[in-house]
Amino acid sequence: MCMQKINVVDLGEIEYEDALNIQTQKFNELIEHKIAEQSNEHAHCLYLCEHAPVITLGKAAKENNVLFSEMILQEKGISIFHINRGGDVTFHGPGQITGYPILDLDYFTSDLKQYMRLLEEVIIRTIAHYGIEGYRMEDATGVWVHSRLDHQPKKIAAFGVKTSRWITMHGFALNVNVDLNYFNLINPCGFTDKGVTSIQQELNATVNVIKVDDVKPILVNNFKQVFNIDLLV
């Protein structure tokens, strides 16, 4: 099988609903190709973006993991979406890279757990660029760090995906310089005993802000390497 190519699209700052519509359209396109027995070779896409503050609840989400009423959240300018990815509740907002890989896994791996490990590896390599050691936890999807603040495990990146006919959508969220106070509104990913962190916080970068646009090319390069994939030109 030849090296696959991927189209990386930076959507910039975009409302969650608009990004959801974009990735859903691409997701459906690849499924239609497969049903029609058309090749999806080189049709893969990776969307990168930042969202306005939004809380999303996956299929396994428990309502009580959102700690405030929808009315209060709306007053704070935070929208809520119930979506069809796996996982519980999470937050997306400015200062966080949200990535949506739309891939046909027939060209990569037919093991969904392996796909998740590959996504985690992309993030582990990306934060390693900043001298931050990330790791996996058994039965706790995501990338974790041993926080410099309290020496406790904290999640720096969350994951949640959906697949149909081995086509993927949804993906990952890496905290770069996001306001971590937003996570006090929820039990992130359903955890009540574990916190969240960011690249900014772990570097204690109080003077020089770690910019999302500086992290994106590092992440894309690691995505290429981990998935053995090339950019479409």
C-alpha positions, -999 to +999 in steps of 0.1 A: +000+000+000+015+033-010+019+063+013-014+081+018-018+118+014-039+141+035-053+175+030-047+196+062-073+225+064-069+252+091-104+265+098-091+290+123-116+303+148-149+288+140-182+281+158-186+245+168-217+239+148-201+252+116-171+229+121-194+200+128-212+206+095-179+207+076-165+175+090-198+157+087-200+166+050-165+152+044-173+121+066-204+114+045-185+119+013-160+092+022-187+068+033-206+074+000-174+066-019-170+034+000-206+023-006-202+030-043-169+010-042-150+041-052-114+046-038-108+068-009-071+068-015-057+103-008-092+116+001-083+119+038-086+153+056-074+168+089-093+199+100-077+221+127-095+249+145-103+268+177-139+271+189-158+297+208-166+283+243-187+252+240-194+221+260-200+188+241-215+156+254-207+123+238-229+092+236-217+080+270-221+114+287-239+118+320-259+150+324-247+155+360-211+159+347-223+194+335-222+212+368-243+243+359-277+247+342-279+254+305-293+288+313-263+298+334-239+285+308-257+305+281-253+336+303-216+329+303-216+326+265-211+289+265-232+267+241-239+230+246-241+202+220-251+166+223-230+147+197-224+112+183-188+107+193-177+083+221-168+096+255-184+118+281-184+156+285-156+180+274-150+216+268-136+234+237-126+270+235-100+296+225-064+285+232-071+249+224-063+231+192-092+209+182-084+184+154-109+164+133-092+137+112-115+123+085-097+092+075-106+059+059-090+035+083-088+007+057-056+025+046-042+027+081-055+002+107-086-018+112-081-017+150-100+013+165-079+011+198-048+013+177-061+043+159-067+060+193-031+051+204-018+067+172-037+099+179-023+099+215+011+094+201+007+125+179+000+146+210+027+130+231+053+139+205+039+174+201+041+183+238+076+166+240+087+194+217+082+217+246+099+194+271+066+181+285+064+143+291+030+129+283+018+094+290-013+072+287-034+059+316-051+025+316-088+028+310-085+066+308-083+077+271-063+109+266-028+122+271-018+129+307+011+147+324+025+146+358+018+182+366+045+205+379+020+223+401+009+195+424+026+164+410-008+149+402-019+134+368-037+160+347-051+157+313-036+179+286-055+164+256-089+147+253-101+123+226-134+112+212-142+096+179-170+082+158-165+056+130-188+042+103-175+018+077-141+026+091-144+063+083-135+085+112-148+118+125-144+140+156-109+136+171-088+154+197-084+186+217-050+198+229-049+225+256-023+251+245-031+283+264-069+278+270-084+294+301-085+263+324-112+279+346-138+268+320-132+232+330-146+240+365-180+240+348-178+203+341-164+170+353-140+167+323-145+134+305-165+123+336-136+124+360-142+140+395-107+132+409-084+143+381-077+178+367-067+193+334-037+213+323-022+230+293+012+235+276+012+271+289+006+260+325+031+232+325+058+256+311+048+282+336+051+306+307+037+337+323+056+361+301+058+344+267+024+330+256+026+297+238+007+305+206-017+280+190-005+289+155+031+280+166+020+246+179-001+236+148+028+230+124+045+209+150+014+189+155+008+184+118+044+172+113+039+146+140+006+136+125+024+129+092+051+109+109+029+088+132+004+080+104+031+077+077+011+101+056+021+130+033+005+164+026-015+169-005+000+196-027 
